[in-house]
């Protein structure tokens, strides 16, 4: 068993940390606003993070770890809100090179804390002042494009101090549960090569102050149980199945019985996938389950509603000129709401009270009755959307941009899932197809939004069925769901009464942030699938030790 000791300890109280941050911020503002290239905005954000993890493999404890670390991010803007060091480069409308300065920081004494704040602020000012100087030299400010959006939106100060959340669990109890879960994967050693489970916990206290007067302390807590099993079929193709459950508290995670059932399920799904036929390229009708639909909307819709992209000429700006136009069927509504931390019995990972720019979270209606109404905004304005709506997000060490939170797809006219399958078969018959597809589970996906490349998406399902005209279902493998956004949206025809939740992590320009997507299952009258990239390798030369009679774990 591996035990990692703590790296950082918070000895200061919340009020002492915020007081030291504000003291150094005020001192910096007083001096740096008087420089030739004056500071116009400054924020400090400190992340004090504790992480714990337990893991098991094939019924045996693998490792236990605990670590703590504290980091500082300095966001500093030189110039004024209309034109600063984050401005788009002239002619190209590409991002300049604004610098976020990050550093490890001690929270044990006010003097050590202020020393790091001082040094990081000095470095941030020098770097961003040079960026601003380069921008001034490359732009004729007197002839600056009058349609150019300002570089920054001011906001009213916010004050809040949340109570500390505690990260704790009964290690021996949970290690036994993890071992029992991973032991499920031991009985098919010739097909299953790795079978592991883990419990991770993360508690982050974030402290935010800025030159507008905001002073915010938040505490975020997340627990995640992960199960993963991998194997290889007779053709040498590697496959995997996984399941993940996340919650803000331990008591909301599935119980032991449910976790063991999940382990059995993903084991059987992997064994079935290893024998499943490879699907051929296909176009035709398909159902996306609630989880699959959630990822579908996250990838092909959500990213194109992130406002910072619409400032860039390099971006395809799919929806920039479509405000108040119909982009989905009239029964569809889409909104983002980070204020909701739980839906039914599932916690939503995209919840937060304040974003990483000190803006209070709020519900944002993006699509109403099929009509586009707005975008997710950070402090980077657009002409018709001059203010943030609380979606400036980032991973520590990155610069915040507009990002998704909890995406909710709400459809006013729904049918039972059984009726949705009947509609699928009816559509298949009308198109002369022998079957339709059901995308039952999904692991993620990606999308391209830039010009100069196909403005397309690739959603990566893991459990896919052919549903034949007589209603029989056949599991298939090797499928990627591909397409282009506007075409895909125009083919949506119905939604189910049942909804499901996808919790995960989204990686983009500002790092990885937790997100959720809530959606009913949907019927799309025409989708396109392609074969996954091949990952075939050589089969093992030696038999697996677990298959040898005298070998015991």
Secondary structure, DSSP 8 states (H G I E B T S, - for coil): ------S----S-HHHHHHHHHHHHHHHHHHHTTSSS-EEEEEEEEEEEEEEEEEEETTEEEEEEEEEEEEEEEEEEEEETTEETT-B-TTT--B-----EEEE---S-HHHHHHHHHHHHHHHHHHHHHHHHHHHHHS-GGG--TT---S-------EEE---------HHHHHHHHHHHHHGGGG-TTTEEEEEEEEEEEEEEEEEEETTS-EEEEEEEEEEEEEEEEEE-TT-BEEEEEEEEEESSGGGS--HHHHHHHHHHHHHHHHHHHHSEE---EEEEEEE-HHHHHHHHHHHTGGGGBGGGGG-TTB--TTTT-TTSB-S-TTEEEEEETT--EETTEE-TT--SB-TTS-B--EEEEEETTEE---B--SS-BTTB-S--S-EE--TTS--EE---EEEEEESS-B-HHHHHHHHHHHHHHTT-SEEEEEEEEEEEEE--BTTS--EEEEEEEEEEEEETTS-EEEEE-EEEEEEHHHHHHTEEEEEEEEEEEEEEEEETTEEEEEEEEEEEEEEEEEEEEE----B----SS--GGGSTT---
